[in-house]
């Protein structure tokens, strides 16, 4: 017996970057600089399985875990 099932996966990522840099002041050896940054990320992942796939897995687990008679 064979089954044709589908599984949908969705991945999302949102990124925000903030960077500031520049020269603060001058010294005899050259300019003194400053740099700073920050980053924010939001990631998500979702899986939607075919109900037939879920049923098939449940049935197989039940069969495998039942004692032999």
PQR file of N, CA, C, O and H, with PARSE charges and radii, in Angstrom:
ATOM      1  N   UNK A   1       0.856  -1.163   0.000 -0.4000 1.5000
ATOM      2  CA  UNK A   1       0.000   0.000   0.000 -0.0000 2.0000
ATOM      3  C   UNK A   1       0.909   1.235   0.000  0.5500 1.7000
ATOM      4  O   UNK A   1       1.927   1.255   0.692 -0.5500 1.4000
ATOM      5  N   UNK A   2       0.552   2.240  -0.758 -0.4000 1.5000
ATOM      6  CA  UNK A   2       1.359   3.461  -0.780 -0.0000 2.0000
ATOM      7  C   UNK A   2       0.473   4.671  -0.560  0.5500 1.7000
ATOM      8  O   UNK A   2      -0.713   4.672  -0.888 -0.5500 1.4000
ATOM      9  H   UNK A   2      -0.274   2.223  -1.320  0.4000 1.0000
ATOM     10  N   UNK A   3       1.077   5.691   0.000 -0.4000 1.5000
ATOM     11  CA  UNK A   3       0.368   6.936   0.290 -0.0000 2.0000
ATOM     12  C   UNK A   3       1.117   8.088  -0.347  0.5500 1.7000
ATOM     13  O   UNK A   3       2.347   8.095  -0.388 -0.5500 1.4000
ATOM     14  H   UNK A   3       2.041   5.690   0.267  0.4000 1.0000
ATOM     15  N   UNK A   4       0.375   9.056  -0.842 -0.4000 1.5000
ATOM     16  CA  UNK A   4       0.967  10.265  -1.392 -0.0000 2.0000
ATOM     17  C   UNK A   4       0.573  11.410  -0.462  0.5500 1.7000
ATOM     18  O   UNK A   4      -0.588  11.819  -0.431 -0.5500 1.4000
ATOM     19  H   UNK A   4      -0.624   9.051  -0.809  0.4000 1.0000
ATOM     20  N   UNK A   5       1.541  11.924   0.293 -0.4000 1.5000
ATOM     21  CA  UNK A   5       1.243  12.992   1.246 -0.0000 2.0000
ATOM     22  C   UNK A   5       2.089  14.222   0.938  0.5500 1.7000
ATOM     23  O   UNK A   5       3.066  14.151   0.193 -0.5500 1.4000
ATOM     24  H   UNK A   5       2.484  11.591   0.268  0.4000 1.0000
ATOM     25  N   UNK A   6       1.699  15.338   1.519 -0.4000 1.5000
ATOM     26  CA  UNK A   6       2.408  16.602   1.323 -0.0000 2.0000
ATOM     27  C   UNK A   6       2.751  17.203   2.690  0.5500 1.7000
ATOM     28  O   UNK A   6       1.993  17.073   3.651 -0.5500 1.4000
ATOM     29  H   UNK A   6       0.906  15.396   2.124  0.4000 1.0000
ATOM     30  N   UNK A   7       3.895  17.854   2.751 -0.4000 1.5000
ATOM     31  CA  UNK A   7       4.298  18.595   3.947 -0.0000 2.0000
ATOM     32  C   UNK A   7       4.725  19.989   3.503  0.5500 1.7000
ATOM     33  O   UNK A   7       5.593  20.137   2.643 -0.5500 1.4000
ATOM     34  H   UNK A   7       4.511  17.960   1.970  0.4000 1.0000
ATOM     35  N   UNK A   8       4.110  21.008   4.094 -0.4000 1.5000
ATOM     36  CA  UNK A   8       4.449  22.396   3.779 -0.0000 2.0000
ATOM     37  C   UNK A   8       5.301  22.978   4.895  0.5500 1.7000
ATOM     38  O   UNK A   8       4.959  22.860   6.071 -0.5500 1.4000
ATOM     39  H   UNK A   8       3.405  20.888   4.792  0.4000 1.0000
ATOM     40  N   UNK A   9       6.409  23.605   4.526 -0.4000 1.5000
ATOM     41  CA  UNK A   9       7.291  24.260   5.491 -0.0000 2.0000
ATOM     42  C   UNK A   9       7.427  25.731   5.120  0.5500 1.7000
ATOM     43  O   UNK A   9       7.505  26.088   3.945 -0.5500 1.4000
ATOM     44  H   UNK A   9       6.687  23.701   3.570  0.4000 1.0000
ATOM     45  N   UNK A  10       7.453  26.574   6.144 -0.4000 1.5000
ATOM     46  CA  UNK A  10       7.583  28.007   5.896 -0.0000 2.0000
ATOM     47  C   UNK A  10       8.600  28.592   6.882  0.5500 1.7000
ATOM     48  O   UNK A  10       8.483  28.400   8.092 -0.5500 1.4000
ATOM     49  H   UNK A  10       7.390  26.284   7.099  0.4000 1.0000
ATOM     50  N   UNK A  11       9.587  29.300   6.357 -0.4000 1.5000
ATOM     51  CA  UNK A  11      10.605  29.948   7.166 -0.0000 2.0000
ATOM     52  C   UNK A  11      10.561  31.442   6.898  0.5500 1.7000
ATOM     53  O   UNK A  11      10.505  31.876   5.747 -0.5500 1.4000
ATOM     54  H   UNK A  11       9.682  29.456   5.373  0.4000 1.0000
ATOM     55  N   UNK A  12      10.585  32.228   7.971 -0.4000 1.5000
ATOM     56  CA  UNK A  12      10.601  33.685   7.838 -0.0000 2.0000
ATOM     57  C   UNK A  12      11.707  34.255   8.721  0.5500 1.7000
ATOM     58  O   UNK A  12      11.958  33.759   9.819 -0.5500 1.4000
ATOM     59  H   UNK A  12      10.630  31.876   8.906  0.4000 1.0000
ATOM     60  N   UNK A  13      12.364  35.306   8.225 -0.4000 1.5000
ATOM     61  CA  UNK A  13      13.368  35.999   9.023 -0.0000 2.0000
ATOM     62  C   UNK A  13      13.284  37.499   8.736  0.5500 1.7000
ATOM     63  O   UNK A  13      13.282  37.925   7.581 -0.5500 1.4000
ATOM     64  H   UNK A  13      12.160  35.709   7.333  0.4000 1.0000
ATOM     65  N   UNK A  14      13.215  38.288   9.807 -0.4000 1.5000
ATOM     66  CA  UNK A  14      13.220  39.734   9.710 -0.0000 2.0000
ATOM     67  C   UNK A  14      14.470  40.231  10.438  0.5500 1.7000
ATOM     68  O   UNK A  14      14.737  39.819  11.567 -0.5500 1.4000
ATOM     69  H   UNK A  14      13.217  37.942  10.746  0.4000 1.0000
ATOM     70  N   UNK A  15      15.232  41.111   9.797 -0.4000 1.5000
ATOM     71  CA  UNK A  15      16.485  41.604  10.369 -0.0000 2.0000
ATOM     72  C   UNK A  15      16.499  43.125  10.316  0.5500 1.7000
ATOM     73  O   UNK A  15      16.120  43.724   9.310 -0.5500 1.4000
ATOM     74  H   UNK A  15      15.016  41.446   8.880  0.4000 1.0000
ATOM     75  N   UNK A  16      16.946  43.751  11.420 -0.4000 1.5000
ATOM     76  CA  UNK A  16      17.155  45.197  11.465 -0.0000 2.0000
ATOM     77  C   UNK A  16      18.573  45.443  11.975  0.5500 1.7000
ATOM     78  O   UNK A  16      18.974  44.892  13.000 -0.5500 1.4000
ATOM     79  H   UNK A  16      17.254  43.265  12.238  0.4000 1.0000
ATOM     80  N   UNK A  17      19.329  46.273  11.254 -0.4000 1.5000
ATOM     81  CA  UNK A  17      20.703  46.619  11.629 -0.0000 2.0000
ATOM     82  C   UNK A  17      20.803  48.110  11.906  0.5500 1.7000
ATOM     83  O   UNK A  17      20.155  48.922  11.246 -0.5500 1.4000
ATOM     84  H   UNK A  17      19.003  46.721  10.421  0.4000 1.0000
ATOM     85  N   UNK A  18      21.621  48.458  12.886 -0.4000 1.5000
ATOM     86  CA  UNK A  18      21.912  49.853  13.179 -0.0000 2.0000
ATOM     87  C   UNK A  18      23.419  49.963  13.388  0.5500 1.7000
ATOM     88  O   UNK A  18      23.975  49.263  14.234 -0.5500 1.4000
ATOM     89  H   UNK A  18      22.148  47.798  13.422  0.4000 1.0000
ATOM     90  N   UNK A  19      24.082  50.826  12.634 -0.4000 1.5000
ATOM     91  CA  UNK A  19      25.528  51.016  12.738 -0.0000 2.0000
ATOM     92  C   UNK A  19      25.828  52.508  12.729  0.5500 1.7000
ATOM     93  O   UNK A  19      25.277  53.265  11.930 -0.5500 1.4000
ATOM     94  H   UNK A  19      23.630  51.395  11.946  0.4000 1.0000
ATOM     95  N   UNK A  20      26.718  52.916  13.640 -0.4000 1.5000
ATOM     96  CA  UNK A  20      27.168  54.307  13.680 -0.0000 2.0000
ATOM     97  C   UNK A  20      28.693  54.283  13.815  0.5500 1.7000
ATOM     98  O   UNK A  20      29.248  53.498  14.585 -0.5500 1.4000
ATOM     99  H   UNK A  20      27.165  52.300  14.289  0.4000 1.0000
ATOM    100  N   UNK A  21      29.352  55.146  13.064 -0.4000 1.5000
ATOM    101  CA  UNK A  21      30.811  55.215  13.140 -0.0000 2.0000
ATOM    102  C   UNK A  21      31.276  56.598  12.725  0.5500 1.7000
ATOM    103  O   UNK A  21      30.568  57.333  12.038 -0.5500 1.4000
ATOM    104  H   UNK A  21      28.902  55.784  12.439  0.4000 1.0000
ATOM    105  N   UNK A  22      32.460  56.928  13.150 -0.4000 1.5000
ATOM    106  CA  UNK A  22      33.010  58.223  12.764 -0.0000 2.0000
ATOM    107  C   UNK A  22      34.245  58.559  13.580  0.5500 1.7000
ATOM    108  O   UNK A  22      34.662  57.801  14.455 -0.5500 1.4000
ATOM    109  H   UNK A  22      33.035  56.330  13.709  0.4000 1.0000
ATOM    110  N   UNK A  23      34.808  59.693  13.277 -0.4000 1.5000
ATOM    111  CA  UNK A  23      35.984  60.172  13.997 -0.0000 2.0000
ATOM    112  C   UNK A  23      35.547  61.022  15.179  0.5500 1.7000
ATOM    113  O   UNK A  23      34.675  61.881  15.054 -0.5500 1.4000
ATOM    114  H   UNK A  23      34.469  60.309  12.566  0.4000 1.0000
ATOM    115  N   UNK A  24      36.168  60.769  16.336 -0.4000 1.5000
ATOM    116  CA  UNK A  24      35.841  61.530  17.542 -0.0000 2.0000
ATOM    117  C   UNK A  24      36.722  62.767  17.677  0.5500 1.7000
ATOM    118  O   UNK A  24      36.229  63.873  17.900 -0.5500 1.4000
ATOM    119  H   UNK A  24      36.876  60.071  16.438  0.4000 1.0000
ATOM    120  N   UNK A  25      38.018  62.569  17.540 -0.4000 1.5000
ATOM    121  CA  UNK A  25      38.959  63.695  17.633 -0.0000 2.0000
ATOM    122  C   UNK A  25      40.286  63.303  17.000  0.5500 1.7000
ATOM    123  O   UNK A  25      40.513  62.146  16.646 -0.5500 1.4000
ATOM    124  H   UNK A  25      38.418  61.670  17.359  0.4000 1.0000
ATOM    125  N   UNK A  26      41.130  64.271  16.871 -0.4000 1.5000
ATOM    126  CA  UNK A  26      42.434  64.092  16.216 -0.0000 2.0000
ATOM    127  C   UNK A  26      43.528  64.077  17.282  0.5500 1.7000
ATOM    128  O   UNK A  26      43.509  64.862  18.229 -0.5500 1.4000
ATOM    129  H   UNK A  26      40.945  65.211  17.158  0.4000 1.0000
ATOM    130  N   UNK A  27      44.480  63.165  17.102 -0.4000 1.5000
ATOM    131  CA  UNK A  27      45.657  63.119  17.971 -0.0000 2.0000
ATOM    132  C   UNK A  27      46.902  63.233  17.096  0.5500 1.7000
ATOM    133  O   UNK A  27      46.811  63.249  15.868 -0.5500 1.4000
ATOM    134  H   UNK A  27      44.495  62.527  16.333  0.4000 1.0000
ATOM    135  N   UNK A  28      48.047  63.312  17.733 -0.4000 1.5000
ATOM    136  CA  UNK A  28      49.299  63.444  16.982 -0.0000 2.0000
ATOM    137  C   UNK A  28      49.528  62.256  16.051  0.5500 1.7000
ATOM    138  O   UNK A  28      50.063  62.426  14.955 -0.5500 1.4000
ATOM    139  H   UNK A  28      48.120  63.300  18.730  0.4000 1.0000
ATOM    140  N   UNK A  29      49.131  61.061  16.474 -0.4000 1.5000
ATOM    141  CA  UNK A  29      49.339  59.859  15.661 -0.0000 2.0000
ATOM    142  C   UNK A  29      48.240  59.676  14.615  0.5500 1.7000
ATOM    143  O   UNK A  29      48.360  58.815  13.743 -0.5500 1.4000
ATOM    144  H   UNK A  29      48.697  60.923  17.364  0.4000 1.0000
ATOM    145  N   UNK A  30      47.199  60.453  14.686 -0.4000 1.5000
ATOM    146  CA  UNK A  30      46.107  60.335  13.719 -0.0000 2.0000
ATOM    147  C   UNK A  30      44.749  60.418  14.388  0.5500 1.7000
ATOM    148  O   UNK A  30      44.660  60.650  15.594 -0.5500 1.4000
ATOM    149  H   UNK A  30      47.102  61.153  15.394  0.4000 1.0000
ATOM    150  N   UNK A  31      43.693  60.230  13.617 -0.4000 1.5000
ATOM    151  CA  UNK A  31      42.339  60.366  14.181 -0.0000 2.0000
ATOM    152  C   UNK A  31      41.969  59.185  15.092  0.5500 1.7000
ATOM    153  O   UNK A  31      42.417  58.057  14.886 -0.5500 1.4000
ATOM    154  H   UNK A  31      43.765  60.042  12.637  0.4000 1.0000
ATOM    155  N   UNK A  32      41.146  59.473  16.094 -0.4000 1.5000
ATOM    156  CA  UNK A  32      40.590  58.446  16.976 -0.0000 2.0000
ATOM    157  C   UNK A  32      39.147  58.231  16.532  0.5500 1.7000
ATOM    158  O   UNK A  32      38.342  59.160  16.479 -0.5500 1.4000
ATOM    159  H   UNK A  32      40.781  60.389  16.262  0.4000 1.0000
ATOM    160  N   UNK A  33      38.854  56.989  16.221 -0.4000 1.5000
ATOM    161  CA  UNK A  33      37.521  56.688  15.707 -0.0000 2.0000
ATOM    162  C   UNK A  33      36.666  55.925  16.700  0.5500 1.7000
ATOM    163  O   UNK A  33      37.147  55.422  17.715 -0.5500 1.4000
ATOM    164  H   UNK A  33      39.507  56.233  16.265  0.4000 1.0000
ATOM    165  N   UNK A  34      35.399  55.855  16.378 -0.4000 1.5000
ATOM    166  CA  UNK A  34      34.427  55.146  17.211 -0.0000 2.0000
ATOM    167  C   UNK A  34      33.478  54.406  16.278  0.5500 1.7000
ATOM    168  O   UNK A  34      33.089  54.925  15.231 -0.5500 1.4000
ATOM    169  H   UNK A  34      35.008  56.263  15.553  0.4000 1.0000
ATOM    170  N   UNK A  35      33.112  53.190  16.668 -0.4000 1.5000
ATOM    171  CA  UNK A  35      32.119  52.440  15.897 -0.0000 2.0000
ATOM    172  C   UNK A  35      31.281  51.595  16.851  0.5500 1.7000
ATOM    173  O   UNK A  35      31.809  51.017  17.801 -0.5500 1.4000
ATOM    174  H   UNK A  35      33.429  52.769  17.518  0.4000 1.0000
ATOM    175  N   UNK A  36      29.990  51.526  16.600 -0.4000 1.5000
ATOM    176  CA  UNK A  36      29.076  50.715  17.405 -0.0000 2.0000
ATOM    177  C   UNK A  36      27.969  50.200  16.496  0.5500 1.7000
ATOM    178  O   UNK A  36      27.627  50.815  15.486 -0.5500 1.4000
ATOM    179  H   UNK A  36      29.561  51.996  15.828  0.4000 1.0000
ATOM    180  N   UNK A  37      27.432  49.079  16.876 -0.4000 1.5000
ATOM    181  CA  UNK A  37      26.349  48.521  16.071 -0.0000 2.0000
ATOM    182  C   UNK A  37      25.429  47.648  16.888  0.5500 1.7000
ATOM    183  O   UNK A  37      25.785  47.196  17.976 -0.5500 1.4000
ATOM    184  H   UNK A  37      27.710  48.579  17.696  0.4000 1.0000
ATOM    185  N   UNK A  38      24.266  47.416  16.368 -0.4000 1.5000
ATOM    186  CA  UNK A  38      23.282  46.545  17.006 -0.0000 2.0000
ATOM    187  C   UNK A  38      22.505  45.840  15.898  0.5500 1.7000
ATOM    188  O   UNK A  38      22.368  46.349  14.786 -0.5500 1.4000
ATOM    189  H   UNK A  38      23.976  47.783  15.484  0.4000 1.0000
ATOM    190  N   UNK A  39      22.007  44.669  16.231 -0.4000 1.5000
ATOM    191  CA  UNK A  39      21.217  43.920  15.259 -0.0000 2.0000
ATOM    192  C   UNK A  39      20.070  43.233  15.982  0.5500 1.7000
ATOM    193  O   UNK A  39      20.246  42.712  17.083 -0.5500 1.4000
ATOM    194  H   UNK A  39      22.118  44.255  17.134  0.4000 1.0000
ATOM    195  N   UNK A  40      18.894  43.232  15.362 -0.4000 1.5000
ATOM    196  CA  UNK A  40      17.709  42.561  15.894 -0.0000 2.0000
ATOM    197  C   UNK A  40      17.235  41.570  14.844  0.5500 1.7000
ATOM    198  O   UNK A  40      17.182  41.885  13.655 -0.5500 1.4000
ATOM    199  H   UNK A  40      18.751  43.656  14.467  0.4000 1.0000
ATOM    200  N   UNK A  41      16.889  40.362  15.297 -0.4000 1.5000
ATOM    201  CA  UNK A  41      16.376  39.336  14.383 -0.0000 2.0000
ATOM    202  C   UNK A  41      15.128  38.688  14.955  0.5500 1.7000
ATOM    203  O   UNK A  41      14.996  38.496  16.164 -0.5500 1.4000
ATOM    204  H   UNK A  41      16.932  40.106  16.263  0.4000 1.0000
ATOM    205  N   UNK A  42      14.234  38.365  14.065 -0.4000 1.5000
ATOM    206  CA  UNK A  42      13.041  37.592  14.424 -0.0000 2.0000
ATOM    207  C   UNK A  42      12.945  36.462  13.416  0.5500 1.7000
ATOM    208  O   UNK A  42      12.815  36.702  12.215 -0.5500 1.4000
ATOM    209  H   UNK A  42      14.341  38.521  13.083  0.4000 1.0000
ATOM    210  N   UNK A  43      13.007  35.226  13.903 -0.4000 1.5000
ATOM    211  CA  UNK A  43      12.958  34.059  13.024 -0.0000 2.0000
ATOM    212  C   UNK A  43      11.783  33.179  13.409  0.5500 1.7000
ATOM    213  O   UNK A  43      11.455  33.040  14.588 -0.5500 1.4000
ATOM    214  H   UNK A  43      13.112  35.031  14.879  0.4000 1.0000
ATOM    215  N   UNK A  44      11.151  32.586  12.403 -0.4000 1.5000
ATOM    216  CA  UNK A  44      10.062  31.647  12.675 -0.0000 2.0000
ATOM    217  C   UNK A  44      10.101  30.511  11.659  0.5500 1.7000
ATOM    218  O   UNK A  44      10.593  30.666  10.541 -0.5500 1.4000
ATOM    219  H   UNK A  44      11.417  32.699  11.445  0.4000 1.0000
ATOM    220  N   UNK A  45       9.572  29.372  12.077 -0.4000 1.5000
ATOM    221  CA  UNK A  45       9.546  28.181  11.241 -0.0000 2.0000
ATOM    222  C   UNK A  45       8.245  27.452  11.533  0.5500 1.7000
ATOM    223  O   UNK A  45       7.904  27.233  12.696 -0.5500 1.4000
ATOM    224  H   UNK A  45       9.172  29.246  12.985  0.4000 1.0000
ATOM    225  N   UNK A  46       7.522  27.077  10.501 -0.4000 1.5000
ATOM    226  CA  UNK A  46       6.253  26.380  10.674 -0.0000 2.0000
ATOM    227  C   UNK A  46       6.196  25.172   9.741  0.5500 1.7000
ATOM    228  O   UNK A  46       6.697  25.208   8.617 -0.5500 1.4000
ATOM    229  H   UNK A  46       7.799  27.255   9.556  0.4000 1.0000
ATOM    230  N   UNK A  47       5.572  24.100  10.238 -0.4000 1.5000
ATOM    231  CA  UNK A  47       5.395  22.886   9.441 -0.0000 2.0000
ATOM    232  C   UNK A  47       3.919  22.517   9.477  0.5500 1.7000
ATOM    233  O   UNK A  47       3.317  22.428  10.547 -0.5500 1.4000
ATOM    234  H   UNK A  47       5.165  24.071  11.151  0.4000 1.0000
ATOM    235  N   UNK A  48       3.348  22.307   8.311 -0.4000 1.5000
ATOM    236  CA  UNK A  48       1.960  21.845   8.208 -0.0000 2.0000
ATOM    237  C   UNK A  48       1.995  20.511   7.471  0.5500 1.7000
ATOM    238  O   UNK A  48       2.312  20.449   6.283 -0.5500 1.4000
ATOM    239  H   UNK A  48       3.837  22.380   7.442  0.4000 1.0000
ATOM    240  N   UNK A  49       1.666  19.454   8.191 -0.4000 1.5000
ATOM    241  CA  UNK A  49       1.710  18.115   7.601 -0.0000 2.0000
ATOM    242  C   UNK A  49       0.327  17.690   7.127  0.5500 1.7000
ATOM    243  O   UNK A  49      -0.696  18.092   7.680 -0.5500 1.4000
ATOM    244  H   UNK A  49       1.408  19.504   9.156  0.4000 1.0000
ATOM    245  N   UNK A  50       0.331  16.892   6.117 -0.4000 1.5000
ATOM    246  CA  UNK A  50      -0.889  16.299   5.581 -0.0000 2.0000
ATOM    247  C   UNK A  50      -1.517  15.423   6.672  0.5500 1.7000
ATOM    248  O   UNK A  50      -0.806  14.635   7.295 -0.5500 1.4000
ATOM    249  H   UNK A  50       1.163  16.566   5.667  0.4000 1.0000
ATOM    250  N   UNK A  51      -2.819  15.536   6.920 -0.4000 1.5000
ATOM    251  CA  UNK A  51      -3.467  14.701   7.939 -0.0000 2.0000
ATOM    252  C   UNK A  51      -3.262  13.206   7.690  0.5500 1.7000
ATOM    253  O   UNK A  51      -3.167  12.432   8.642 -0.5500 1.4000
ATOM    254  H   UNK A  51      -3.397  16.175   6.413  0.4000 1.0000
ATOM    255  N   UNK A  52      -3.193  12.795   6.438 -0.4000 1.5000
ATOM    256  CA  UNK A  52      -2.970  11.391   6.121 -0.0000 2.0000
ATOM    257  C   UNK A  52      -1.599  10.947   6.630  0.5500 1.7000
ATOM    258  O   UNK A  52      -1.463   9.829   7.127 -0.5500 1.4000
ATOM    259  H   UNK A  52      -3.270  13.424   5.664  0.4000 1.0000
ATOM    260  N   UNK A  53      -0.592  11.793   6.516 -0.4000 1.5000
ATOM    261  CA  UNK A  53       0.748  11.484   7.017 -0.0000 2.0000
ATOM    262  C   UNK A  53       0.709  11.282   8.537  0.5500 1.7000
ATOM    263  O   UNK A  53       1.299  10.339   9.064 -0.5500 1.4000
ATOM    264  H   UNK A  53      -0.703  12.701   6.112  0.4000 1.0000
ATOM    265  N   UNK A  54       0.007  12.183   9.227 -0.4000 1.5000
ATOM    266  CA  UNK A  54      -0.091  12.088  10.688 -0.0000 2.0000
ATOM    267  C   UNK A  54      -0.818  10.815  11.095  0.5500 1.7000
ATOM    268  O   UNK A  54      -0.400  10.143  12.038 -0.5500 1.4000
ATOM    269  H   UNK A  54      -0.472  12.949   8.799  0.4000 1.0000
ATOM    270  N   UNK A  55      -1.891  10.476  10.406 -0.4000 1.5000
ATOM    271  CA  UNK A  55      -2.626   9.245  10.705 -0.0000 2.0000
ATOM    272  C   UNK A  55      -1.755   8.025  10.474  0.5500 1.7000
ATOM    273  O   UNK A  55      -1.727   7.112  11.299 -0.5500 1.4000
ATOM    274  H   UNK A  55      -2.231  11.022   9.640  0.4000 1.0000
ATOM    275  N   UNK A  56      -1.052   8.005   9.368 -0.4000 1.5000
ATOM    276  CA  UNK A  56      -0.195   6.877   9.024 -0.0000 2.0000
ATOM    277  C   UNK A  56       0.873   6.691  10.102  0.5500 1.7000
ATOM    278  O   UNK A  56       1.129   5.559  10.515 -0.5500 1.4000
ATOM    279  H   UNK A  56      -1.075   8.746   8.697  0.4000 1.0000
ATOM    280  N   UNK A  57       1.500   7.770  10.566 -0.4000 1.5000
ATOM    281  CA  UNK A  57       2.528   7.677  11.603 -0.0000 2.0000
ATOM    282  C   UNK A  57       1.927   7.129  12.902  0.5500 1.7000
ATOM    283  O   UNK A  57       2.553   6.303  13.565 -0.5500 1.4000
ATOM    284  H   UNK A  57       1.292   8.688  10.231  0.4000 1.0000
ATOM    285  N   UNK A  58       0.735   7.573  13.271 -0.4000 1.5000
ATOM    286  CA  UNK A  58       0.090   7.109  14.494 -0.0000 2.0000
ATOM    287  C   UNK A  58      -0.210   5.616  14.408  0.5500 1.7000
ATOM    288  O   UNK A  58       0.029   4.877  15.363 -0.5500 1.4000
ATOM    289  H   UNK A  58       0.226   8.244  12.733  0.4000 1.0000
ATOM    290  N   UNK A  59      -0.727   5.176  13.279 -0.4000 1.5000
ATOM    291  CA  UNK A  59      -1.045   3.756  13.091 -0.0000 2.0000
ATOM    292  C   UNK A  59       0.226   2.916  13.155  0.5500 1.7000
ATOM    293  O   UNK A  59       0.235   1.864  13.794 -0.5500 1.4000
ATOM    294  H   UNK A  59      -0.922   5.776  12.503  0.4000 1.0000
ATOM    295  N   UNK A  60       1.295   3.363  12.504 -0.4000 1.5000
ATOM    296  CA  UNK A  60       2.551   2.616  12.532 -0.0000 2.0000
ATOM    297  C   UNK A  60       3.114   2.529  13.948  0.5500 1.7000
ATOM    298  O   UNK A  60       3.618   1.480  14.347 -0.5500 1.4000
ATOM    299  H   UNK A  60       1.287   4.218  11.985  0.4000 1.0000
ATOM    300  N   UNK A  61       3.034   3.609  14.704 -0.4000 1.5000
ATOM    301  CA  UNK A  61       3.526   3.589  16.082 -0.0000 2.0000
ATOM    302  C   UNK A  61       2.712   2.633  16.942  0.5500 1.7000
ATOM    303  O   UNK A  61       3.269   1.930  17.785 -0.5500 1.4000
ATOM    304  H   UNK A  61       2.625   4.462  14.380  0.4000 1.0000
ATOM    305  N   UNK A  62       1.393   2.602  16.735 -0.4000 1.5000
ATOM    306  CA  UNK A  62       0.544   1.688  17.492 -0.0000 2.0000
ATOM    307  C   UNK A  62       0.857   0.234  17.166  0.5500 1.7000
ATOM    308  O   UNK A  62       0.905  -0.613  18.058 -0.5500 1.4000
ATOM    309  H   UNK A  62       0.941   3.173  16.050  0.4000 1.0000
ATOM    310  N   UNK A  63       1.069  -0.049  15.892 -0.4000 1.5000
ATOM    311  CA  UNK A  63       1.375  -1.420  15.465 -0.0000 2.0000
ATOM    312  C   UNK A  63       2.726  -1.850  16.030  0.5500 1.7000
ATOM    313  O   UNK A  63       2.858  -2.972  16.519 -0.5500 1.4000
ATOM    314  H   UNK A  63       1.031   0.640  15.167  0.4000 1.0000
ATOM    315  N   UNK A  64       3.718  -0.988  15.971 -0.4000 1.5000
ATOM    316  CA  UNK A  64       5.060  -1.324  16.454 -0.0000 2.0000
ATOM    317  C   UNK A  64       5.096  -1.487  17.984  0.5500 1.7000
ATOM    318  O   UNK A  64       5.896  -2.270  18.495 -0.5500 1.4000
ATOM    319  H   UNK A  64       3.611  -0.076  15.574  0.4000 1.0000
ATOM    320  N   UNK A  65       4.255  -0.772  18.707 -0.4000 1.5000
ATOM    321  CA  UNK A  65       4.300  -0.841  20.157 -0.0000 2.0000
ATOM    322  C   UNK A  65       3.371  -1.896  20.739  0.5500 1.7000
ATOM    323  O   UNK A  65       3.411  -2.148  21.943 -0.5500 1.4000
ATOM    324  H   UNK A  65       3.605  -0.135  18.292  0.4000 1.0000
ATOM    325  N   UNK A  66       2.535  -2.517  19.914 -0.4000 1.5000
ATOM    326  CA  UNK A  66       1.633  -3.546  20.432 -0.0000 2.0000
ATOM    327  C   UNK A  66       2.416  -4.851  20.642  0.5500 1.7000
ATOM    328  O   UNK A  66       3.277  -5.200  19.835 -0.5500 1.4000
ATOM    329  H   UNK A  66       2.502  -2.312  18.935  0.4000 1.0000
ATOM    330  N   UNK A  67       2.104  -5.577  21.748 -0.4000 1.5000
ATOM    331  CA  UNK A  67       2.811  -6.839  22.031 -0.0000 2.0000
ATOM    332  C   UNK A  67       2.434  -7.914  21.016  0.5500 1.7000
ATOM    333  O   UNK A  67       1.316  -7.939  20.500 -0.5500 1.4000
ATOM    334  H   UNK A  67       1.404  -5.294  22.404  0.4000 1.0000
ATOM    335  N   UNK A  68       3.368  -8.778  20.748 -0.4000 1.5000
ATOM    336  CA  UNK A  68       3.103  -9.894  19.823 -0.0000 2.0000
ATOM    337  C   UNK A  68       2.254 -10.947  20.529  0.5500 1.7000
ATOM    338  O   UNK A  68       2.460 -11.239  21.707 -0.5500 1.4000
ATOM    339  H   UNK A  68       4.276  -8.758  21.167  0.4000 1.0000
ATOM    340  N   UNK A  69       1.305 -11.509  19.799 -0.4000 1.5000
ATOM    341  CA  UNK A  69       0.444 -12.541  20.393 -0.0000 2.0000
ATOM    342  C   UNK A  69       0.721 -13.879  19.772  0.5500 1.7000
ATOM    343  O   UNK A  69       0.095 -14.873  20.142 -0.5500 1.4000
ATOM    344  H   UNK A  69       1.138 -11.271  18.842  0.4000 1.0000
TER
END
